Amino acid sequence: MSWGLIGAIVGLGVGIVDFLVLRNVAAKPDLTQQSRTIIGLVSYISLVIFPIVGWYAGTNLIGVE
């Protein structure tokens, strides 16, 4: 297993946790509909961005590939 793959898996784990936390924040009744929409969009974006950043960190920061 390469360092890039390990970084992507860790990033996916962080992204899933972030997704769940943001969804819980968006479910609060005192938020406006616009806030809920933006938080929902950001939660989906984090599912894509964190694995990419993890792969990058695994391959470039470790220096082994």
Backbone as JSON, one array per atom type, in Angstrom:
{
  "sequence": "MSWGLIGAIVGLGVGIVDFLVLRNVAAKPDLTQQSRTIIGLVSYISLVIFPIVGWYAGTNLIGVE",
  "N": [[0.85, -1.18, 0.0], [0.63, 2.14, -0.92], [2.0, 5.35, 0.15], [0.46, 7.46, -0.73], [-2.07, 6.3, -1.08], [-2.66, 5.56, 1.54], [-2.75, 8.1, 2.72], [-4.97, 9.12, 1.32], [-7.01, 7.46, 2.25], [-7.03, 8.08, 4.98], [-7.7, 10.78, 4.71], [-10.25, 10.48, 3.61], [-11.58, 9.37, 5.79], [-11.46, 11.54, 7.59], [-12.93, 13.34, 6.07], [-15.47, 12.1, 6.05], [-16.15, 12.23, 8.77], [-16.2, 15.02, 9.05], [-18.29, 15.59, 7.26], [-20.48, 14.41, 8.62], [-20.53, 15.94, 10.98], [-21.01, 18.52, 9.95], [-23.52, 18.08, 8.8], [-25.05, 17.63, 11.1], [-24.88, 20.17, 12.24], [-26.22, 21.63, 10.28], [-28.76, 20.69, 10.65], [-29.89, 22.03, 12.74], [-32.57, 23.87, 14.14], [-32.57, 26.65, 14.3], [-31.33, 27.87, 12.17], [-31.2, 29.64, 9.05], [-32.72, 28.95, 5.82], [-30.96, 29.44, 3.74], [-28.48, 29.26, 5.04], [-28.51, 26.55, 5.75], [-28.43, 25.38, 3.21], [-25.93, 26.22, 2.23], [-24.17, 25.08, 4.14], [-24.76, 22.41, 3.69], [-23.82, 22.1, 1.05], [-21.08, 22.6, 1.45], [-20.48, 20.42, 3.06], [-20.63, 18.26, 1.28], [-18.61, 18.96, -0.49], [-16.39, 18.7, 1.15], [-16.15, 15.94, 1.33], [-14.93, 15.34, -1.03], [-12.64, 16.95, -1.2], [-10.96, 16.41, 1.09], [-9.92, 13.66, 0.8], [-8.34, 14.1, -1.51], [-6.48, 16.0, -0.64], [-5.32, 14.44, 1.35], [-4.14, 12.41, -0.19], [-2.28, 13.94, -1.6], [-0.72, 14.89, 0.55], [0.26, 12.47, 1.52], [1.87, 11.55, -0.6], [3.65, 13.66, -1.24], [4.59, 14.95, 1.13], [5.64, 12.91, 2.69], [7.55, 11.91, 0.98], [8.12, 9.57, -0.32], [7.67, 7.43, -3.0]],
  "CA": [[0.0, 0.0, 0.0], [1.47, 3.33, -1.05], [1.72, 6.45, 1.07], [-0.64, 8.25, -1.28], [-3.33, 5.62, -0.78], [-2.88, 5.68, 2.99], [-3.19, 9.48, 2.95], [-6.32, 9.29, 0.8], [-7.94, 6.76, 3.16], [-7.14, 8.92, 6.18], [-8.45, 11.96, 4.3], [-11.65, 10.1, 3.47], [-12.11, 9.25, 7.15], [-11.66, 12.9, 8.09], [-14.03, 13.91, 5.29], [-16.73, 11.53, 6.51], [-16.45, 12.83, 10.08], [-16.57, 16.41, 8.79], [-19.61, 15.54, 6.64], [-21.48, 14.13, 9.65], [-20.6, 17.09, 11.88], [-21.68, 19.62, 9.26], [-24.94, 17.73, 8.66], [-25.68, 17.88, 12.4], [-25.0, 21.63, 12.39], [-27.25, 22.1, 9.34], [-30.08, 20.25, 11.1], [-30.38, 22.88, 13.83], [-33.76, 24.6, 13.68], [-32.45, 28.12, 14.33], [-30.62, 28.35, 10.98], [-32.02, 29.99, 7.88], [-32.63, 27.98, 4.72], [-29.74, 29.73, 3.01], [-27.38, 28.69, 5.82], [-28.59, 25.09, 5.61], [-28.0, 25.03, 1.86], [-24.48, 26.43, 2.12], [-23.51, 24.07, 4.96], [-24.93, 21.14, 2.98], [-22.9, 22.1, -0.08], [-19.73, 22.48, 1.98], [-20.29, 19.06, 3.57], [-20.33, 17.39, 0.14], [-17.3, 19.34, -1.02], [-15.35, 18.15, 2.03], [-15.98, 14.53, 1.01], [-14.05, 15.24, -2.19], [-11.38, 17.66, -0.99], [-10.08, 15.79, 2.09], [-9.1, 12.58, 0.24], [-7.35, 14.64, -2.44], [-5.42, 16.59, 0.19], [-4.64, 13.33, 1.99], [-3.27, 11.77, -1.17], [-1.17, 14.86, -1.83], [0.15, 14.89, 1.74], [0.92, 11.18, 1.59], [2.9, 11.38, -1.62], [4.64, 14.73, -1.3], [5.19, 15.27, 2.41], [6.43, 11.76, 3.14], [8.67, 11.89, 0.06], [8.37, 8.22, -0.82], [6.68, 6.98, -3.99]],
  "C": [[0.9, 1.24, 0.0], [1.07, 4.41, -0.04], [0.58, 7.32, 0.58], [-1.99, 7.62, -0.96], [-3.66, 5.7, 0.7], [-3.37, 7.09, 3.32], [-4.6, 9.72, 2.47], [-7.35, 8.62, 1.7], [-8.13, 7.55, 4.45], [-7.95, 10.18, 5.86], [-9.93, 11.67, 4.13], [-12.31, 9.95, 4.83], [-12.39, 10.61, 7.76], [-12.83, 13.57, 7.37], [-15.39, 13.39, 5.73], [-17.12, 12.11, 7.86], [-16.89, 14.28, 9.91], [-17.97, 16.49, 8.18], [-20.69, 15.35, 7.7], [-21.64, 15.31, 10.62], [-21.33, 18.25, 11.2], [-23.16, 19.33, 9.04], [-25.69, 17.94, 9.97], [-25.85, 19.38, 12.64], [-26.12, 22.15, 11.5], [-28.65, 21.71, 9.79], [-30.65, 21.09, 12.24], [-31.53, 23.75, 13.34], [-33.6, 26.12, 13.64], [-31.69, 28.69, 13.14], [-31.61, 28.71, 9.87], [-31.84, 28.94, 6.8], [-31.36, 28.21, 3.9], [-28.52, 29.15, 3.73], [-27.36, 27.18, 5.69], [-28.08, 24.64, 4.24], [-26.49, 25.15, 1.71], [-23.73, 25.37, 2.93], [-23.63, 22.69, 4.3], [-23.98, 21.02, 1.8], [-21.46, 21.91, 0.39], [-19.47, 21.06, 2.5], [-19.99, 18.09, 2.43], [-18.97, 17.7, -0.48], [-16.19, 18.75, -0.16], [-15.12, 16.66, 1.78], [-15.05, 14.33, -0.19], [-12.67, 15.82, -1.89], [-10.45, 16.93, -0.02], [-9.32, 14.57, 1.56], [-8.03, 13.06, -0.75], [-6.17, 15.24, -1.67], [-4.64, 15.49, 0.9], [-3.7, 12.6, 1.05], [-2.05, 12.64, -1.44], [-0.2, 14.84, -0.66], [0.92, 13.57, 1.84], [2.05, 11.03, 0.6], [4.0, 12.43, -1.53], [5.31, 15.04, 0.03], [6.04, 14.13, 2.95], [7.68, 11.63, 2.25], [9.01, 10.53, -0.49], [7.27, 7.89, -1.81], [7.34, 6.16, -5.04]]
}
